[in-house]
Amino acid sequence: MLIGPGAALFGVGVVLSLLGFLAPSGVEVGSFRWQPVFFSGIALVLGVQALMAGTVLAYRSSVTTAGVQRRFAFVGRPTFPAHCRVTGLMMILTGLTIDVGLFVAWLRGASSPPAGGLGLASFAQSLLILGGTLLSFGVISRYLFREDGPAHFR
């Protein structure tokens, strides 16, 4: 229910992000000039969130079959939260690096963003949000999917 649409939305986000780099001035749609960079970030974030929620539901839901739960058993492995946290931190650091680079270019007197700068800024913001999402998910899932059962928060 969530994995297919999440993957499709993530794929649309990737394609539109690439389109934003290839056509930084936008795409003509009739008499409009459409900037795909704005929707691409939204699609990336919502797609990843749907994928993450879908994998957890597929693994933990009582209505999924044993085969589906086995396919998504990686969610319950002890290394999964750590992988989410590390990937999230890497995404955050990459997004911050891109943003700092754009800021330095602006400080050096660039009156407008460099070619593809809008797409790059949008991509950096998406990385920051996705990184925060994965980092948070990794922290929370560390406690939710323990071997000895769900953790009790105090």
DODO-442376 format. One record per atom (N, C-alpha, C): residue number from 1; y, z, x; residue in three letters; atom name. Coordinates in nm, 3 decimals, padded with zeros to 5 digits. Last residue first. Layout:
REM DODO-442376
NUM, Y, Z, X, ALA, CA
...
This chain:
REM DODO-442376
154, 00.607, 02.908, 01.042, ARG, N
154, 00.662, 03.042, 01.013, ARG, CA
154, 00.812, 03.036, 01.015, ARG, C
153, 00.360, 02.685, 00.931, PHE, N
153, 00.495, 02.705, 00.989, PHE, CA
153, 00.546, 02.842, 00.948, PHE, C
152, 00.039, 02.640, 01.017, HIS, N
152, 00.122, 02.710, 00.922, HIS, CA
152, 00.255, 02.737, 00.990, HIS, C
151, -00.138, 02.332, 01.065, ALA, N
151, -00.064, 02.449, 01.115, ALA, CA
151, 00.013, 02.512, 01.002, ALA, C
150, -00.454, 02.226, 00.949, PRO, N
150, -00.309, 02.220, 00.945, PRO, CA
150, -00.246, 02.349, 00.997, PRO, C
149, -00.725, 02.253, 01.193, GLY, N
149, -00.667, 02.239, 01.060, GLY, CA
149, -00.516, 02.240, 01.065, GLY, C
148, -00.799, 02.252, 01.452, ASP, N
148, -00.835, 02.369, 01.375, ASP, CA
148, -00.772, 02.368, 01.235, ASP, C
147, -00.686, 02.018, 01.554, GLU, N
147, -00.830, 02.026, 01.532, GLU, CA
147, -00.871, 02.141, 01.444, GLU, C
146, -00.380, 01.918, 01.392, ARG, N
146, -00.454, 01.995, 01.491, ARG, CA
146, -00.603, 02.001, 01.453, ARG, C
145, -00.180, 01.775, 01.256, PHE, N
145, -00.313, 01.718, 01.278, PHE, CA
145, -00.391, 01.789, 01.386, PHE, C
144, 00.064, 01.912, 01.245, LEU, N
144, -00.006, 01.880, 01.121, LEU, CA
144, -00.151, 01.837, 01.143, LEU, C
143, 00.163, 01.940, 01.502, TYR, N
143, 00.124, 02.059, 01.429, TYR, CA
143, 00.043, 02.028, 01.304, TYR, C
142, 00.209, 01.680, 01.575, ARG, N
142, 00.141, 01.769, 01.670, ARG, CA
142, 00.088, 01.893, 01.598, ARG, C
141, 00.368, 01.577, 01.379, SER, N
141, 00.224, 01.550, 01.371, SER, CA
141, 00.144, 01.633, 01.471, SER, C
140, 00.624, 01.662, 01.469, ILE, N
140, 00.566, 01.714, 01.344, ILE, CA
140, 00.415, 01.695, 01.341, ILE, C
139, 00.652, 01.516, 01.708, VAL, N
139, 00.665, 01.662, 01.708, VAL, CA
139, 00.597, 01.720, 01.584, VAL, C
138, 00.617, 01.252, 01.620, GLY, N
138, 00.528, 01.309, 01.721, GLY, CA
138, 00.532, 01.460, 01.725, GLY, C
137, 00.831, 01.227, 01.444, PHE, N
137, 00.695, 01.216, 01.393, PHE, CA
137, 00.596, 01.277, 01.491, PHE, C
136, 01.043, 01.246, 01.628, SER, N
136, 01.027, 01.347, 01.522, SER, CA
136, 00.885, 01.346, 01.467, SER, C
135, 00.989, 01.013, 01.777, LEU, N
135, 00.993, 01.143, 01.843, LEU, CA
135, 00.972, 01.254, 01.739, LEU, C
134, 01.013, 00.815, 01.580, LEU, N
134, 00.885, 00.837, 01.648, LEU, CA
134, 00.879, 00.973, 01.716, LEU, C
133, 01.287, 00.850, 01.511, THR, N
133, 01.181, 00.858, 01.410, THR, CA
133, 01.047, 00.889, 01.475, THR, C
132, 01.415, 00.806, 01.754, GLY, N
132, 01.428, 00.936, 01.688, GLY, CA
132, 01.320, 00.957, 01.584, GLY, C
131, 01.342, 00.538, 01.790, GLY, N
131, 01.302, 00.640, 01.886, GLY, CA
131, 01.309, 00.779, 01.826, GLY, C
130, 01.472, 00.420, 01.572, LEU, N
130, 01.325, 00.415, 01.581, LEU, CA
130, 01.274, 00.521, 01.678, LEU, C
129, 01.739, 00.475, 01.647, ILE, N
129, 01.685, 00.528, 01.521, ILE, CA
129, 01.533, 00.529, 01.525, ILE, C
128, 01.755, 00.342, 01.895, LEU, N
128, 01.789, 00.484, 01.885, LEU, CA
128, 01.729, 00.546, 01.758, LEU, C
127, 01.687, 00.081, 01.823, LEU, N
127, 01.602, 00.155, 01.917, LEU, CA
127, 01.629, 00.305, 01.908, LEU, C
126, 01.906, 00.020, 01.662, SER, N
126, 01.772, 00.023, 01.603, SER, CA
126, 01.676, 00.101, 01.692, SER, C
125, 02.106, 00.020, 01.855, GLN, N
125, 02.111, 00.118, 01.747, GLN, CA
125, 01.975, 00.131, 01.680, GLN, C
124, 02.021, -00.200, 02.008, ALA, N
124, 02.029, -00.066, 02.070, ALA, CA
124, 02.030, 00.041, 01.962, ALA, C
123, 02.049, -00.406, 01.821, PHE, N
123, 01.916, -00.374, 01.874, PHE, CA
123, 01.914, -00.234, 01.935, PHE, C
122, 02.325, -00.404, 01.792, SER, N
122, 02.240, -00.377, 01.676, SER, CA
122, 02.100, -00.336, 01.721, SER, C
121, 02.398, -00.478, 02.052, ALA, N
121, 02.442, -00.349, 01.999, ALA, CA
121, 02.356, -00.309, 01.879, ALA, C
120, 02.284, -00.734, 02.060, LEU, N
120, 02.240, -00.632, 02.155, LEU, CA
120, 02.278, -00.492, 02.106, LEU, C
119, 02.430, -00.865, 01.865, GLY, N
119, 02.285, -00.852, 01.850, GLY, CA
119, 02.230, -00.743, 01.940, GLY, C
118, 02.679, -00.846, 01.986, LEU, N
118, 02.658, -00.786, 01.855, LEU, CA
118, 02.509, -00.766, 01.830, LEU, C
117, 02.638, -00.990, 02.225, GLY, N
117, 02.670, -00.848, 02.228, GLY, CA
117, 02.648, -00.778, 02.096, GLY, C
116, 02.606, -01.258, 02.250, GLY, N
116, 02.489, -01.182, 02.204, GLY, CA
116, 02.513, -01.033, 02.199, GLY, C
115, 02.843, -01.258, 02.500, ALA, N
115, 02.759, -01.342, 02.413, ALA, CA
115, 02.632, -01.266, 02.377, ALA, C
114, 03.016, -00.939, 02.494, PRO, N
114, 02.961, -01.056, 02.561, PRO, CA
114, 02.876, -01.135, 02.464, PRO, C
113, 03.280, -00.848, 02.262, PRO, N
113, 03.146, -00.829, 02.320, PRO, CA
113, 03.099, -00.954, 02.391, PRO, C
112, 03.619, -00.876, 02.385, SER, N
112, 03.518, -00.895, 02.280, SER, CA
112, 03.381, -00.875, 02.343, SER, C
111, 03.750, -00.798, 02.606, SER, N
111, 03.820, -00.782, 02.478, SER, CA
111, 03.725, -00.803, 02.360, SER, C
110, 03.656, -00.618, 02.874, ALA, N
110, 03.604, -00.721, 02.786, ALA, CA
110, 03.668, -00.701, 02.648, ALA, C
109, 03.737, -00.416, 03.046, GLY, N
109, 03.836, -00.509, 02.993, GLY, CA
109, 03.782, -00.621, 02.907, GLY, C
108, 03.572, -00.222, 03.122, ARG, N
108, 03.616, -00.314, 03.227, ARG, CA
108, 03.707, -00.423, 03.175, ARG, C
107, 03.500, -00.108, 02.883, LEU, N
107, 03.596, -00.038, 02.970, LEU, CA
107, 03.652, -00.128, 03.078, LEU, C
106, 03.308, -00.295, 02.801, TRP, N
106, 03.432, -00.280, 02.724, TRP, CA
106, 03.539, -00.212, 02.809, TRP, C
105, 03.109, -00.244, 02.986, ALA, N
105, 03.169, -00.379, 02.980, ALA, CA
105, 03.302, -00.374, 02.905, ALA, C
104, 03.051, 00.017, 02.913, VAL, N
104, 03.109, -00.008, 03.045, VAL, CA
104, 03.174, -00.146, 03.048, VAL, C
103, 02.937, -00.033, 02.661, PHE, N
103, 03.059, 00.048, 02.672, PHE, CA
103, 03.128, 00.024, 02.805, PHE, C
102, 02.709, -00.176, 02.731, LEU, N
102, 02.811, -00.240, 02.649, LEU, CA
102, 02.944, -00.165, 02.657, LEU, C
101, 02.578, 00.028, 02.878, GLY, N
101, 02.613, -00.100, 02.941, GLY, CA
101, 02.721, -00.174, 02.863, GLY, C
100, 02.541, 00.217, 02.676, VAL, N
100, 02.626, 00.251, 02.790, VAL, CA
100, 02.670, 00.123, 02.861, VAL, C
99, 02.360, 00.073, 02.512, ASP, N
99, 02.492, 00.113, 02.461, ASP, CA
99, 02.588, 00.147, 02.574, ASP, C
98, 02.142, 00.050, 02.688, ILE, N
98, 02.209, -00.071, 02.638, ILE, CA
98, 02.349, -00.036, 02.589, ILE, C
97, 02.082, 00.324, 02.719, THR, N
97, 02.116, 00.242, 02.835, THR, CA
97, 02.190, 00.115, 02.792, THR, C
96, 02.014, 00.396, 02.456, LEU, N
96, 02.131, 00.456, 02.520, LEU, CA
96, 02.177, 00.374, 02.641, LEU, C
95, 01.779, 00.241, 02.425, GLY, N
95, 01.895, 00.220, 02.339, GLY, CA
95, 02.022, 00.276, 02.399, GLY, C
94, 01.621, 00.362, 02.625, THR, N
94, 01.654, 00.220, 02.633, THR, CA
94, 01.776, 00.188, 02.548, THR, C
93, 01.602, 00.625, 02.526, LEU, N
93, 01.664, 00.600, 02.657, LEU, CA
93, 01.704, 00.454, 02.673, LEU, C
92, 01.468, 00.573, 02.283, ILE, N
92, 01.600, 00.636, 02.283, ILE, CA
92, 01.672, 00.607, 02.415, ILE, C
91, 01.226, 00.469, 02.380, MET, N
91, 01.313, 00.387, 02.295, MET, CA
91, 01.455, 00.442, 02.293, MET, C
90, 01.128, 00.690, 02.519, MET, N
90, 01.155, 00.565, 02.592, MET, CA
90, 01.248, 00.475, 02.511, MET, C
89, 01.095, 00.872, 02.307, LEU, N
89, 01.191, 00.901, 02.414, LEU, CA
89, 01.227, 00.775, 02.493, LEU, C
88, 00.892, 00.735, 02.162, GLY, N
88, 01.022, 00.763, 02.102, GLY, CA
88, 01.129, 00.791, 02.207, GLY, C
87, 00.684, 00.741, 02.348, THR, N
87, 00.738, 00.612, 02.305, THR, CA
87, 00.876, 00.631, 02.244, THR, C
86, 00.646, 01.020, 02.359, VAL, N
86, 00.683, 00.945, 02.480, VAL, CA
86, 00.744, 00.810, 02.442, VAL, C
85, 00.578, 01.078, 02.089, ARG, N
85, 00.693, 01.141, 02.153, ARG, CA
85, 00.740, 01.062, 02.275, ARG, C
84, 00.348, 00.921, 02.051, CYS, N
84, 00.467, 00.902, 01.966, CYS, CA
84, 00.591, 00.959, 02.032, CYS, C
83, 00.179, 01.035, 02.241, HIS, N
83, 00.215, 00.894, 02.253, HIS, CA
83, 00.339, 00.863, 02.170, HIS, C
82, 00.156, 01.293, 02.132, ALA, N
82, 00.220, 01.275, 02.263, ALA, CA
82, 00.263, 01.130, 02.283, ALA, C
81, 00.017, 01.241, 01.891, PRO, N
81, 00.154, 01.295, 01.888, PRO, CA
81, 00.227, 01.276, 02.021, PRO, C
80, -00.231, 01.132, 02.008, PHE, N
80, -00.142, 01.053, 01.923, PHE, CA
80, 00.000, 01.111, 01.917, PHE, C
79, -00.405, 01.299, 02.139, THR, N
79, -00.308, 01.225, 02.220, THR, CA
79, -00.204, 01.150, 02.136, THR, C
78, -00.581, 01.406, 01.949, PRO, N
78, -00.481, 01.494, 02.011, PRO, CA
78, -00.374, 01.420, 02.092, PRO, C
77, -00.622, 01.197, 01.660, ARG, N
77, -00.654, 01.230, 01.800, ARG, CA
77, -00.543, 01.314, 01.862, ARG, C
76, -00.546, 01.115, 01.410, GLY, N
76, -00.590, 01.253, 01.426, GLY, CA
76, -00.626, 01.292, 01.567, GLY, C
75, -00.490, 00.849, 01.442, VAL, N
75, -00.381, 00.937, 01.399, VAL, CA
75, -00.419, 01.083, 01.422, VAL, C
74, -00.728, 00.726, 01.491, PHE, N
74, -00.640, 00.749, 01.606, PHE, CA
74, -00.525, 00.843, 01.571, PHE, C
73, -00.845, 00.667, 01.249, ALA, N
73, -00.876, 00.798, 01.309, ALA, CA
73, -00.789, 00.828, 01.430, ALA, C
72, -00.834, 00.441, 01.100, PHE, N
72, -00.708, 00.506, 01.133, PHE, CA
72, -00.728, 00.644, 01.193, PHE, C
71, -01.100, 00.376, 01.065, ARG, N
71, -01.012, 00.277, 01.127, ARG, CA
71, -00.879, 00.340, 01.172, ARG, C
70, -01.191, 00.599, 00.925, ARG, N
70, -01.236, 00.578, 01.063, ARG, CA
70, -01.144, 00.480, 01.136, ARG, C
69, -01.067, 00.551, 00.678, GLN, N
69, -01.030, 00.670, 00.754, GLN, CA
69, -01.075, 00.659, 00.900, GLN, C
68, -01.203, 00.321, 00.605, VAL, N
68, -01.059, 00.315, 00.628, VAL, CA
68, -01.015, 00.435, 00.710, VAL, C
67, -01.461, 00.429, 00.576, GLY, N
67, -01.435, 00.320, 00.671, GLY, CA
67, -01.288, 00.308, 00.705, GLY, C
66, -01.431, 00.611, 00.369, ALA, N
66, -01.463, 00.662, 00.503, ALA, CA
66, -01.436, 00.555, 00.609, ALA, C
65, -01.148, 00.521, 00.161, THR, N
65, -01.291, 00.522, 00.197, THR, CA
65, -01.309, 00.575, 00.339, THR, C
64, -00.898, 00.726, 00.009, THR, N
64, -00.939, 00.616, 00.096, THR, CA
64, -01.086, 00.632, 00.133, THR, C
63, -00.836, 00.954, -00.132, VAL, N
63, -00.878, 00.837, -00.209, VAL, CA
63, -00.916, 00.717, -00.122, VAL, C
62, -00.742, 01.149, 00.032, SER, N
62, -00.876, 01.170, -00.025, SER, CA
62, -00.924, 01.049, -00.103, SER, C
61, -00.570, 01.062, 00.331, SER, N
61, -00.582, 01.059, 00.185, SER, CA
61, -00.726, 01.077, 00.140, SER, C
60, -00.546, 01.044, 00.609, ARG, N
60, -00.556, 01.176, 00.547, ARG, CA
60, -00.585, 01.175, 00.397, ARG, C
59, -00.535, 00.771, 00.683, TYR, N
59, -00.622, 00.864, 00.756, TYR, CA
59, -00.647, 00.992, 00.677, TYR, C
58, -00.353, 00.658, 00.512, ALA, N
58, -00.486, 00.598, 00.523, ALA, CA
58, -00.584, 00.693, 00.591, ALA, C
57, -00.129, 00.821, 00.562, LEU, N
57, -00.195, 00.825, 00.430, LEU, CA
57, -00.336, 00.766, 00.437, LEU, C
56, -00.076, 00.741, 00.825, VAL, N
56, -00.107, 00.882, 00.795, VAL, CA
56, -00.180, 00.892, 00.661, VAL, C
55, -00.022, 00.471, 00.787, THR, N
55, -00.135, 00.511, 00.871, THR, CA
55, -00.175, 00.655, 00.845, THR, C
54, 00.203, 00.483, 00.615, GLY, N
54, 00.079, 00.420, 00.572, GLY, CA
54, -00.041, 00.461, 00.655, GLY, C
53, 00.395, 00.600, 00.779, ALA, N
53, 00.353, 00.669, 00.658, ALA, CA
53, 00.219, 00.614, 00.609, ALA, C
52, 00.413, 00.394, 00.975, MET, N
52, 00.374, 00.531, 01.012, MET, CA
52, 00.324, 00.608, 00.890, MET, C
51, 00.497, 00.175, 00.816, LEU, N
51, 00.372, 00.170, 00.894, LEU, CA
51, 00.323, 00.310, 00.930, LEU, C
50, 00.741, 00.270, 00.719, ALA, N
50, 00.632, 00.241, 00.625, ALA, CA
50, 00.498, 00.235, 00.697, ALA, C
49, 00.880, 00.289, 00.963, GLN, N
49, 00.859, 00.408, 00.881, GLN, CA
49, 00.747, 00.387, 00.780, GLN, C
48, 00.880, 00.021, 01.042, VAL, N
48, 00.809, 00.120, 01.123, VAL, CA
48, 00.782, 00.247, 01.042, VAL, C
47, 01.039, -00.088, 00.832, GLY, N
47, 00.903, -00.136, 00.859, GLY, CA
47, 00.822, -00.035, 00.938, GLY, C
46, 01.283, 00.042, 00.858, LEU, N
46, 01.202, 00.065, 00.737, LEU, CA
46, 01.058, 00.020, 00.756, LEU, C
45, 01.355, -00.062, 01.116, VAL, N
45, 01.340, 00.082, 01.092, VAL, CA
45, 01.253, 00.108, 00.969, VAL, C
44, 01.360, -00.343, 01.077, LEU, N
44, 01.281, -00.281, 01.183, LEU, CA
44, 01.252, -00.134, 01.152, LEU, C
43, 01.543, -00.370, 00.864, ALA, N
43, 01.404, -00.412, 00.847, ALA, CA
43, 01.313, -00.349, 00.953, ALA, C
42, 01.779, -00.279, 00.986, ILE, N
42, 01.726, -00.210, 00.867, ILE, CA
42, 01.578, -00.243, 00.850, ILE, C
41, 01.806, -00.473, 01.186, GLY, N
41, 01.789, -00.331, 01.221, GLY, CA
41, 01.730, -00.251, 01.106, GLY, C
40, 01.842, -00.705, 01.027, SER, N
40, 01.728, -00.694, 01.119, SER, CA
40, 01.702, -00.549, 01.157, SER, C
39, 02.080, -00.693, 00.888, PHE, N
39, 01.956, -00.665, 00.814, PHE, CA
39, 01.838, -00.645, 00.909, PHE, C
38, 02.252, -00.745, 01.107, PHE, N
38, 02.270, -00.627, 01.023, PHE, CA
38, 02.143, -00.593, 00.947, PHE, C
37, 02.183, -00.982, 01.227, VAL, N
37, 02.167, -00.859, 01.304, VAL, CA
37, 02.179, -00.735, 01.216, VAL, C
36, 02.241, -01.209, 01.079, PRO, N
36, 02.110, -01.146, 01.059, PRO, CA
36, 02.094, -01.013, 01.132, PRO, C
35, 02.517, -01.295, 00.921, GLN, N
35, 02.484, -01.227, 01.046, GLN, CA
35, 02.351, -01.154, 01.029, GLN, C
34, 02.606, -01.603, 00.777, TRP, N
34, 02.528, -01.480, 00.764, TRP, CA
34, 02.495, -01.425, 00.902, TRP, C
33, 02.855, -01.763, 00.638, ARG, N
33, 02.803, -01.741, 00.773, ARG, CA
33, 02.739, -01.603, 00.768, ARG, C
32, 02.846, -01.982, 00.351, PHE, N
32, 02.852, -01.850, 00.414, PHE, CA
32, 02.807, -01.855, 00.559, PHE, C
31, 02.798, -02.212, 00.221, SER, N
31, 02.935, -02.194, 00.268, SER, CA
31, 02.954, -02.059, 00.336, SER, C
30, 02.473, -02.228, 00.331, GLY, N
30, 02.569, -02.286, 00.238, GLY, CA
30, 02.709, -02.273, 00.295, GLY, C
29, 02.462, -02.041, 00.587, VAL, N
29, 02.382, -02.049, 00.465, VAL, CA
29, 02.477, -02.098, 00.357, VAL, C
28, 02.462, -02.039, 00.931, GLU, N
28, 02.528, -02.091, 00.812, GLU, CA
28, 02.427, -02.103, 00.699, GLU, C
27, 02.435, -01.747, 01.115, VAL, N
27, 02.364, -01.863, 01.063, VAL, CA
27, 02.437, -01.910, 00.938, VAL, C
26, 02.606, -01.616, 01.409, GLY, N
26, 02.552, -01.612, 01.273, GLY, CA
26, 02.487, -01.744, 01.235, GLY, C
25, 02.672, -01.611, 01.668, SER, N
25, 02.783, -01.628, 01.574, SER, CA
25, 02.735, -01.628, 01.429, SER, C
24, 02.428, -01.595, 01.804, PRO, N
24, 02.515, -01.477, 01.798, PRO, CA
24, 02.631, -01.490, 01.699, PRO, C
23, 02.146, -01.704, 01.784, ALA, N
23, 02.264, -01.752, 01.712, ALA, CA
23, 02.362, -01.636, 01.696, ALA, C
22, 01.969, -01.562, 01.943, LEU, N
22, 01.977, -01.708, 01.958, LEU, CA
22, 02.100, -01.767, 01.890, LEU, C
21, 02.002, -01.301, 01.856, PHE, N
21, 02.029, -01.333, 01.996, PHE, CA
21, 02.048, -01.483, 02.016, PHE, C
20, 01.932, -01.324, 01.588, GLY, N
20, 02.064, -01.271, 01.622, GLY, CA
20, 02.101, -01.299, 01.767, GLY, C
19, 01.669, -01.403, 01.615, LEU, N
19, 01.765, -01.499, 01.562, LEU, CA
19, 01.908, -01.454, 01.593, LEU, C
18, 01.562, -01.159, 01.697, LEU, N
18, 01.561, -01.274, 01.789, LEU, CA
18, 01.661, -01.379, 01.744, LEU, C
17, 01.600, -01.020, 01.458, SER, N
17, 01.663, -00.973, 01.581, SER, CA
17, 01.670, -01.086, 01.683, SER, C
16, 01.439, -01.168, 01.285, LEU, N
16, 01.585, -01.170, 01.265, LEU, CA
16, 01.660, -01.116, 01.386, LEU, C
15, 01.187, -01.103, 01.396, VAL, N
15, 01.232, -01.243, 01.390, VAL, CA
15, 01.384, -01.250, 01.374, VAL, C
14, 01.186, -00.823, 01.357, VAL, N
14, 01.174, -00.879, 01.492, VAL, CA
14, 01.228, -01.022, 01.494, VAL, C
13, 01.205, -00.807, 01.076, GLY, N
13, 01.308, -00.746, 01.162, GLY, CA
13, 01.306, -00.803, 01.303, GLY, C
12, 00.968, -00.929, 01.002, VAL, N
12, 01.094, -00.992, 00.963, VAL, CA
12, 01.207, -00.938, 01.050, VAL, C
11, 00.793, -00.732, 01.105, GLY, N
11, 00.791, -00.869, 01.158, GLY, CA
11, 00.919, -00.945, 01.125, GLY, C
10, 00.860, -00.518, 00.938, PHE, N
10, 00.882, -00.506, 01.082, PHE, CA
10, 00.886, -00.645, 01.145, PHE, C
9, 00.770, -00.627, 00.697, LEU, N
9, 00.912, -00.595, 00.713, LEU, CA
9, 00.948, -00.580, 00.861, LEU, C
8, 00.495, -00.644, 00.752, ALA, N
8, 00.572, -00.764, 00.719, ALA, CA
8, 00.721, -00.740, 00.740, ALA, C
7, 00.430, -00.376, 00.794, ALA, N
7, 00.412, -00.473, 00.903, ALA, CA
7, 00.493, -00.599, 00.878, ALA, C
6, 00.493, -00.277, 00.538, GLY, N
6, 00.561, -00.226, 00.657, GLY, CA
6, 00.551, -00.321, 00.773, GLY, C
5, 00.312, -00.416, 00.372, PRO, N
5, 00.457, -00.439, 00.359, PRO, CA
5, 00.536, -00.389, 00.480, PRO, C
4, 00.069, -00.304, 00.496, GLY, N
4, 00.098, -00.448, 00.487, GLY, CA
4, 00.247, -00.476, 00.472, GLY, C
3, 00.105, -00.020, 00.463, ILE, N
3, 00.084, -00.082, 00.594, ILE, CA
3, 00.119, -00.230, 00.594, ILE, C
2, 00.124, 00.065, 00.200, LEU, N
2, 00.243, 00.071, 00.286, LEU, CA
2, 00.227, -00.008, 00.415, LEU, C
1, -00.118, 00.000, 00.081, MET, N
1, 00.000, 00.000, 00.000, MET, CA
1, 00.127, 00.000, 00.087, MET, C
